[in-house]
Amino acid sequence: MRSAACVDLDAIRDNVAVLTERAGRAQVMAVVKADGYGHGLLPSARAAVRGGATWLGVAFLEEALAVRAAGLDTPVLAWLFTPSEDLAPAVAAGVDLGVYDLAELGRAQAAAEQTGRVARLHLKADTGLSRGGAPRDLWPELCQAAAKAEAEGSVRVTGLWSHFAFADGGPDHPVNNRQTAVFAEALDVATAQGLQPEVRHLANSAATLTAPATHYDLVRPGLAVYGLSPVPQLGSPRDFGLRPAMTLRSRVALTKRVPEGSGVSYLHRYVTSCETTLALIPMGYGDGIPRAATNAAEVLLAGRRRRIAGTVSMDQFVVDVGDDEVFADDEVVLFGSGDAGEPTAEDWARAVGTIDYEIVTRVGGRVPREYVGGDA
Ligand SMILES: *Cc1c(COP(=O)(O)O)cnc(C)c1O
């Protein structure tokens, strides 16, 4: 194979087992949105369930329906949709829905009536992220209306939840502390309205690993499921007992000797400083390799880390290997666990000015996924 994102399903399973341990009495919802952060929705979901996840989390309805269509009956929460999307198939499939306002509540009730199924809802409080969720002044009326709908039998409020703004802020970030306090108030308001959810949940990966006081009944780790550290300044994956699940590799398509002063790739943003060997790697931004990796990110090739030479183009980039013996078809590792000396997704993130979430998630649909471990 030319290029592949190799995903170790046993790593995902083991990472979830570590998170389950960390969560103590709380359950674990493995977040598998965005094609399992690029690792593959269904294989990741199955591996996470094997590791002890009792819930799955996704952003969109079709992601939840794909989980159900594959025969997975684990509770799954979908939290982002627009008014034109039909909630009935999700309600019929027993998908839990994140609800932010009265309009969504009404549409969930209608879907329940249409399908003859009780709609399972998680009311979301906006505790300070100002993204989804009901703001503080509208939270009481949302709880009241949901309690009324529950009494009428069309819905069941299975969850109350919120989401942190500073994922990498560490356990003592003042905004996270403020949000935790606002969430506690929101729970009190909901309780006063008679709501008795199965699960109250707030913690992302970082809070799961570093802030036990925020675990409540359920934690929602995403990044850590895939073995990456959400708080690199506080610890590496290994420090948290996690193992990166994805290795992105390719093969050298061509090598050639070029003279000193050769401009390399578009705009000649790299110029050889002496006669040297160039190796051509058949991956580019069409595969999710950031163009910002130009002259910045490193790869492991022929036993050494080497920086990308010149502009990353749509399908290819070049590496200057000097006088080393490098041949067409040699393997190149862009990133992986780091155990064999290759860069990590975190290294790539630092090199291109983003976060490792984006590095793994953007690995494109053109790159085949190869699975090892589990029932691969
Ligand atoms: C993506 C997401 C998560 C997971 O966040 P991580 O930082 O990857 O652990 C949890 N909850 C919500 C609402 C999300 O959108």
The ligand as an SDF file (V2000), in Angstrom:
LIG
                    3D

 15 15  0  0  0  0  0  0  0  0999 V2000
  -15.7330   16.9650   21.2240 C   0  0  0  0  0  0  0  0  0  0  0  0
  -16.4870   17.0190   22.4910 C   0  0  0  0  0  0  0  0  0  0  0  0
  -16.0650   16.2920   23.6220 C   0  0  0  0  0  0  0  0  0  0  0  0
  -14.7270   15.6000   23.6980 C   0  0  0  0  0  0  0  0  0  0  0  0
  -13.7280   16.5730   23.9340 O   0  0  0  0  0  0  0  0  0  0  0  0
  -12.1940   16.1430   24.1330 P   0  0  0  0  0  0  0  0  0  0  0  0
  -11.5060   17.3990   24.4730 O   0  0  0  0  0  0  0  0  0  0  0  0
  -11.7530   15.5580   22.8240 O   0  0  0  0  0  0  0  0  0  0  0  0
  -12.1700   15.1380   25.2160 O   0  0  0  0  0  0  0  0  0  0  0  0
  -16.8770   16.2610   24.7190 C   0  0  0  0  0  0  0  0  0  0  0  0
  -18.0600   16.9350   24.7260 N   0  0  0  0  0  0  0  0  0  0  0  0
  -18.4680   17.6760   23.6700 C   0  0  0  0  0  0  0  0  0  0  0  0
  -19.7520   18.4110   23.7490 C   0  0  0  0  0  0  0  0  0  0  0  0
  -17.6980   17.7550   22.5280 C   0  0  0  0  0  0  0  0  0  0  0  0
  -18.1000   18.5150   21.4920 O   0  0  0  0  0  0  0  0  0  0  0  0
  1  2  1  0
  2  3  1  0
  2 14  2  0
  3  4  1  0
  3 10  2  0
  4  5  1  0
  5  6  1  0
  6  7  2  0
  6  8  1  0
  6  9  1  0
 10 11  1  0
 11 12  2  0
 12 13  1  0
 12 14  1  0
 14 15  1  0
M  END
$$$$
